């Protein structure tokens, strides 16, 4: 369900890179900042609409997959709010696309590595210990939020200081 409902956020990162790269080459740094802002606004709006759709379709999704019990509880937890992780994943996609086109691709690698390890494994482990399978989702959401917000903060800093480096 996640790749289908959040396809627009996945596609956004493919559009951000060329726009940032072209404006970087032209030294039009305010446009890169505007690209970041517009991308975040799109990500937030798109994800909120997607989450509302998921919330409204929760019972249909449970019926369509023919699940009950714990599986139904997991779907409900995801559709009733944990799907907001899409916002933070979108932040990571956008910041990584920017890093890749602002000549700091190693930063994107670092953020991806950190997300896949330090900000996923302990968070989902302890989330699972605290709240079972739904706690695993909470752990992923919290870890994803930290890395997504950190990536955006670093992207803002990088863009703001581009004129100093070039």
SEKOLTOR-145530 format. One record per residue (C-alpha): x, y, z. Coordinates in steps of 0.1 Angstrom, whole numbers, padded with zeros to 4 digits. Last residue first. Example, Ala and Ser with C-alpha at 12.3 -4.5 7.8 and 13.67 -1.06 7.14 Angstrom:
2
<u: 0137, v: -0011, w: 0071>
<u: 0123, v: -0045, w: 0078>
***
This chain:
166
<u: 0313, v: 0294, w: -0049>
<u: 0316, v: 0283, w: -0013>
<u: 0302, v: 0314, w: 0004>
<u: 0273, v: 0317, w: -0021>
<u: 0262, v: 0282, w: -0012>
<u: 0258, v: 0290, w: 0025>
<u: 0220, v: 0292, w: 0026>
<u: 0218, v: 0261, w: 0004>
<u: 0239, v: 0241, w: 0028>
<u: 0221, v: 0253, w: 0059>
<u: 0187, v: 0245, w: 0044>
<u: 0199, v: 0211, w: 0033>
<u: 0213, v: 0204, w: 0068>
<u: 0180, v: 0213, w: 0084>
<u: 0161, v: 0192, w: 0059>
<u: 0183, v: 0162, w: 0066>
<u: 0179, v: 0166, w: 0103>
<u: 0142, v: 0168, w: 0100>
<u: 0141, v: 0136, w: 0079>
<u: 0166, v: 0118, w: 0102>
<u: 0146, v: 0126, w: 0134>
<u: 0112, v: 0119, w: 0118>
<u: 0124, v: 0086, w: 0103>
<u: 0136, v: 0074, w: 0137>
<u: 0103, v: 0084, w: 0153>
<u: 0082, v: 0068, w: 0126>
<u: 0103, v: 0036, w: 0125>
<u: 0100, v: 0033, w: 0162>
<u: 0062, v: 0039, w: 0161>
<u: 0059, v: 0012, w: 0134>
<u: 0078, v: -0012, w: 0156>
<u: 0056, v: -0002, w: 0185>
<u: 0026, v: -0014, w: 0165>
<u: 0042, v: -0048, w: 0164>
<u: 0048, v: -0049, w: 0201>
<u: 0045, v: -0017, w: 0221>
<u: 0076, v: -0012, w: 0243>
<u: 0098, v: -0040, w: 0231>
<u: 0088, v: -0034, w: 0195>
<u: 0095, v: 0003, w: 0198>
<u: 0128, v: -0006, w: 0214>
<u: 0138, v: -0027, w: 0184>
<u: 0122, v: -0003, w: 0159>
<u: 0141, v: 0026, w: 0173>
<u: 0174, v: 0007, w: 0177>
<u: 0173, v: -0006, w: 0141>
<u: 0159, v: 0025, w: 0123>
<u: 0177, v: 0057, w: 0132>
<u: 0212, v: 0042, w: 0138>
<u: 0210, v: 0018, w: 0108>
<u: 0190, v: 0025, w: 0077>
<u: 0185, v: 0061, w: 0086>
<u: 0222, v: 0066, w: 0093>
<u: 0232, v: 0050, w: 0061>
<u: 0207, v: 0071, w: 0041>
<u: 0219, v: 0102, w: 0058>
<u: 0256, v: 0094, w: 0052>
<u: 0249, v: 0085, w: 0015>
<u: 0231, v: 0118, w: 0011>
<u: 0260, v: 0136, w: 0027>
<u: 0284, v: 0117, w: 0004>
<u: 0265, v: 0133, w: -0025>
<u: 0278, v: 0167, w: -0015>
<u: 0282, v: 0183, w: -0050>
<u: 0249, v: 0202, w: -0048>
<u: 0231, v: 0178, w: -0070>
<u: 0233, v: 0147, w: -0048>
<u: 0227, v: 0168, w: -0017>
<u: 0195, v: 0182, w: -0032>
<u: 0182, v: 0147, w: -0041>
<u: 0191, v: 0135, w: -0006>
<u: 0173, v: 0165, w: 0010>
<u: 0142, v: 0157, w: -0010>
<u: 0141, v: 0120, w: -0004>
<u: 0147, v: 0125, w: 0034>
<u: 0119, v: 0150, w: 0036>
<u: 0097, v: 0127, w: 0017>
<u: 0105, v: 0099, w: 0042>
<u: 0095, v: 0124, w: 0070>
<u: 0061, v: 0131, w: 0054>
<u: 0055, v: 0095, w: 0045>
<u: 0060, v: 0086, w: 0082>
<u: 0025, v: 0101, w: 0085>
<u: 0013, v: 0066, w: 0077>
<u: 0014, v: 0061, w: 0115>
<u: -0018, v: 0080, w: 0117>
<u: -0050, v: 0060, w: 0114>
<u: -0039, v: 0041, w: 0083>
<u: -0008, v: 0026, w: 0100>
<u: -0025, v: 0018, w: 0133>
<u: -0055, v: 0003, w: 0114>
<u: -0033, v: -0019, w: 0092>
<u: -0015, v: -0031, w: 0123>
<u: -0047, v: -0038, w: 0142>
<u: -0060, v: -0057, w: 0111>
<u: -0029, v: -0079, w: 0112>
<u: -0032, v: -0084, w: 0149>
<u: -0068, v: -0097, w: 0147>
<u: -0083, v: -0099, w: 0112>
<u: -0072, v: -0099, w: 0076>
<u: -0092, v: -0104, w: 0044>
<u: -0069, v: -0083, w: 0023>
<u: -0098, v: -0064, w: 0007>
<u: -0116, v: -0063, w: 0041>
<u: -0088, v: -0047, w: 0059>
<u: -0083, v: -0023, w: 0030>
<u: -0120, v: -0014, w: 0030>
<u: -0120, v: -0008, w: 0067>
<u: -0091, v: 0016, w: 0064>
<u: -0103, v: 0034, w: 0034>
<u: -0111, v: 0067, w: 0051>
<u: -0079, v: 0068, w: 0071>
<u: -0059, v: 0058, w: 0040>
<u: -0075, v: 0087, w: 0021>
<u: -0068, v: 0111, w: 0049>
<u: -0032, v: 0099, w: 0051>
<u: -0028, v: 0104, w: 0013>
<u: -0042, v: 0139, w: 0016>
<u: -0018, v: 0147, w: 0044>
<u: 0010, v: 0131, w: 0025>
<u: 0004, v: 0153, w: -0006>
<u: 0001, v: 0185, w: 0014>
<u: 0033, v: 0178, w: 0034>
<u: 0053, v: 0167, w: 0005>
<u: 0041, v: 0196, w: -0017>
<u: 0051, v: 0221, w: 0010>
<u: 0084, v: 0204, w: 0014>
<u: 0091, v: 0205, w: -0023>
<u: 0081, v: 0241, w: -0025>
<u: 0105, v: 0251, w: 0003>
<u: 0134, v: 0231, w: -0012>
<u: 0128, v: 0244, w: -0047>
<u: 0126, v: 0279, w: -0033>
<u: 0160, v: 0274, w: -0017>
<u: 0173, v: 0262, w: -0050>
<u: 0158, v: 0292, w: -0067>
<u: 0175, v: 0315, w: -0042>
<u: 0208, v: 0299, w: -0052>
<u: 0207, v: 0309, w: -0089>
<u: 0244, v: 0301, w: -0095>
<u: 0235, v: 0289, w: -0130>
<u: 0251, v: 0255, w: -0123>
<u: 0232, v: 0253, w: -0090>
<u: 0200, v: 0263, w: -0107>
<u: 0204, v: 0234, w: -0132>
<u: 0213, v: 0210, w: -0104>
<u: 0184, v: 0220, w: -0082>
<u: 0159, v: 0216, w: -0109>
<u: 0175, v: 0183, w: -0121>
<u: 0175, v: 0169, w: -0085>
<u: 0140, v: 0180, w: -0074>
<u: 0121, v: 0161, w: -0101>
<u: 0133, v: 0126, w: -0092>
<u: 0127, v: 0134, w: -0055>
<u: 0091, v: 0142, w: -0064>
<u: 0084, v: 0108, w: -0079>
<u: 0087, v: 0091, w: -0045>
<u: 0064, v: 0117, w: -0030>
<u: 0039, v: 0112, w: -0057>
<u: 0040, v: 0074, w: -0054>
<u: 0029, v: 0077, w: -0017>
<u: -0003, v: 0058, w: -0020>
<u: 0011, v: 0030, w: -0042>
<u: 0045, v: 0026, w: -0025>
<u: 0028, v: 0025, w: 0009>
<u: 0000, v: 0000, w: 0000>
***
